[in-house]
Amino acid sequence: GPRYYARPRGRLQPFIEILAGGTHLNQSPSGSSPQDSSDRNGFSLLAGGGLDFRIKPWLAWRILQTDYSFSHIAGDSSNGLRVDTGILFRFGH
């Protein structure tokens, strides 16, 4: 999905992102035959943002990235929150 980077503020660069689409769930009880499985389709959404700290043009530290996730499958909904940090290697710069 799209990610929008705001204008850098020195070495800091904030961003926001959104991803939406379909999701597929296949369930089968443990030890059962494939005929006992059930398939369901639904909708998923992931939206959030974060902040990168540029160390070198090709290297950055993602100080914080938070994402909210939502999925809706066959009448059931699920919500979640993901919080990340990490090192970014940027190729092509």
C-alpha positions in Angstrom: 0.0 0.0 0.0 1.0 3.6 -0.2 3.4 5.2 2.3 3.7 9.0 2.5 6.9 10.5 3.7 6.7 14.0 5.1 9.4 16.6 4.4 12.5 15.6 6.4 13.2 17.7 9.5 17.0 17.5 9.7 17.8 13.8 10.1 14.2 12.9 11.2 11.6 11.8 8.6 8.0 11.0 9.7 5.7 8.9 7.5 2.2 7.5 7.4 0.9 4.4 5.6 -2.3 2.5 4.8 -2.9 -1.0 3.4 -6.4 -2.4 2.7 -7.5 -5.6 0.9 -9.0 -9.0 1.2 -8.1 -11.7 3.6 -8.5 -15.5 3.4 -8.9 -18.0 6.3 -8.7 -21.8 5.9 -9.4 -23.8 9.0 -9.2 -27.5 9.5 -9.4 -29.4 12.9 -6.2 -31.1 13.9 -6.0 -34.6 12.5 -9.0 -34.2 10.2 -9.4 -34.8 6.5 -9.3 -32.0 3.9 -13.1 -32.4 3.6 -13.6 -31.1 7.1 -11.8 -27.8 6.4 -13.7 -24.5 6.0 -12.7 -21.4 3.8 -13.7 -17.9 4.6 -13.0 -14.6 2.9 -13.1 -11.1 4.5 -11.6 -7.6 4.7 -8.3 -6.4 6.3 -6.9 -3.0 7.0 -3.5 -1.8 8.3 -2.9 1.9 9.0 -0.2 3.7 10.9 3.0 5.7 10.8 6.4 6.2 12.3 9.6 8.1 12.5 13.0 7.4 10.8 16.4 8.7 11.8 18.9 9.0 8.9 22.4 7.9 9.9 23.8 7.7 6.3 22.1 8.1 3.0 21.8 4.3 2.8 21.3 3.6 6.5 18.5 4.7 8.9 17.1 3.7 12.3 13.3 3.4 12.4 12.9 4.8 15.9 9.2 3.9 16.0 6.5 2.4 13.8 3.0 1.8 15.1 0.2 0.2 13.1 -3.4 -0.6 13.8 -4.7 -3.7 12.2 -8.4 -4.7 11.6 -9.9 -7.7 10.0 -13.5 -8.8 9.4 -14.2 -12.4 8.4 -17.6 -14.0 8.3 -19.1 -11.7 10.9 -16.2 -11.8 13.3 -13.8 -8.8 13.8 -10.3 -8.6 15.1 -8.3 -5.6 16.1 -4.6 -5.3 16.9 -1.7 -3.0 17.5 1.9 -3.5 16.2 4.8 -1.5 17.5 8.2 -1.9 15.8 11.7 -0.5 15.7 14.7 -1.5 13.6 17.5 -0.7 11.1 16.8 0.2 7.5 19.1 -0.4 4.6 18.2 1.8 1.7 19.2 0.5 -1.7 19.4 2.7 -4.8 20.4 5.9 -3.1 
